[in-house]
Amino acid sequence: MSDHRIELAESYYQQGRYDLAIDLLKKLLSEEPDEAYFHGLLAGCLLGKARLHAAEHELGIALALAPNHSYLYLIKARLSYLKKSFRDTLDDCDEASRLDPTNIDALLLKSSVLQTMGQLNEALTCIESAANLAPDSISVTIAFGDYYLNTGELDKSEAYALEALKKDAQNESANILMGNIQLGKGNTEEAEYHAKFVILNNPNATDALRLFSNIKMRKNLFAGLWWRVNSKIAQLSNIKGSLVLILAFLFFNLLSQIVKDLGYPGASTFISLFWLVVVIYSWLMIPYYHKTLKKELEKFSFNRNF
Amino acid sequence: MRDEYQIIDEPKPGAFEQYILDPSIILFLSIVVPLFWIPPFHGRVWIPLIWLWANGYFLGSPTLKKEISFGILGLLSLILTLVLFSQLSITWLPKESLVAYLRTILFGIFFFTLYMIVSLQSAPYAIHQYVKEQNQS
């Protein structure tokens, strides 16, 4: 394992340039197929690309090769989190902490899960435990900021975001946190500044791109509604998301038929036309969104890696 | 030279690679084409399914079995709905209305089935496109 390519793959992984990291790790695995760390890192990259099935497979190989590695349990916890198996995530975080009691990432991930589950006091306790382990860690400061952003205490959250930015003004997560806080406060220009700052430094920062899209689409009268609905549906699983769309289809079409049967053909036609407009609007919004975002991003002077 | 390590979800396209199409285009065509032309022998139901399955096969899709299973389940649900409707004895609704309700429900099941297959196939298709671009550059 004395290869500069490993450091390069790690660097790509940290920067969120998962495709490049995957290509490199595939080459490394062709040479050393039994290296647990490569399989684990590859699983992490695949998680970043939302290729959950492949990530699970790679993680299985990694854990079979090195069953007592805290880092692998942290990846496993992230996988469970993305699969929305919150109980499994908590167990994996506990296992990662048991194998390495100084692993603050496991505590911070556990805190995020507990926040999602609505167990806010326990979530805060986890961040405080991480703060005891690493009082100067910027990740802990950002975790406090994220926590207060989630609880709606924007001023407290802003204080932590400022503290994090004082520690490292270039930090991606700190800038994204500040951007989200400013967006929550309605200061869209300031939010945009932080999103742009991150994107210019790292055009692959998906959270910053998401924040940027959020700002642009909210400002856009034509696409704002579509963006809000689409963001909600995107949070659901594939099956749940498509069920929502099909239920909407059934609701409007059956309603139109019921209204017709009740003797109101005009209202029935209106409902059918309304549904048709909704469908056409949704179809048109997809290319419109990509075009608008591309136009906005073209204003940036990116490096050639974008 | 060693073979490159292959990740489990990477597609393995065969001899028919040139016929691979974006699955969302197949979905779009299966919605739009019947507005202008109705294929014979209930083709609007089975043509998109066969086309998506063939596309998955050409792609070497790792989720092909799931895609086929979803399609079969969808077809079975359509048949079951038809059987259930034929057993219903609703006298207070005119037959045309009953047929309209049935058609709406059948379309709901059909589009849900297609959408599930397309969403499964989209991931390997995106990886296939990425690998193709990498090979070309």
Contacts between the chains, C-beta under 8 A, distances in Angstrom:
chain1	res1	chain2	res2	distance
A	19	B	130	6.8
A	22	B	7	7.5
A	23	B	134	7.3
A	25	B	5	7.9
A	26	B	4	5.7
A	26	B	5	4.5
A	26	B	6	7.8
A	26	B	7	7.1
A	27	B	4	7.0
A	27	B	5	7.6
A	29	B	5	3.9
A	30	B	2	4.7
A	30	B	3	6.8
A	30	B	4	5.3
A	30	B	5	4.6
A	31	B	2	6.8
A	33	B	5	6.8
A	42	B	7	7.4
A	46	B	7	7.1
A	51	B	7	7.7
A	51	B	9	5.6
A	51	B	123	7.0
A	51	B	127	7.8
A	53	B	8	7.0
A	53	B	9	5.5
A	53	B	62	7.9
A	54	B	7	5.0
A	54	B	8	5.2
A	54	B	9	4.0
A	54	B	10	7.8
A	57	B	7	7.9
A	57	B	8	4.5
A	57	B	9	7.9
A	58	B	7	7.3
A	58	B	8	7.9
A	238	B	116	7.5
A	238	B	119	5.2
A	239	B	116	7.1
A	242	B	112	6.0
A	242	B	115	4.7
A	242	B	116	6.1
A	242	B	119	6.8
A	243	B	112	7.2
A	245	B	115	7.3
A	246	B	108	5.2
A	246	B	111	6.3
A	246	B	112	4.5
A	246	B	115	7.4
A	249	B	107	7.5
A	249	B	108	5.8
A	249	B	111	6.8
A	250	B	104	6.5
A	250	B	105	7.0
A	250	B	108	4.6
A	253	B	104	4.3
A	253	B	107	7.6
A	253	B	108	7.9
A	254	B	101	6.7
A	254	B	104	5.7
A	257	B	97	6.6
A	257	B	100	5.0
A	257	B	101	5.8
A	257	B	104	6.6
A	260	B	97	7.5
A	260	B	100	8.0
A	261	B	93	6.8
A	261	B	94	8.0
A	261	B	97	5.2
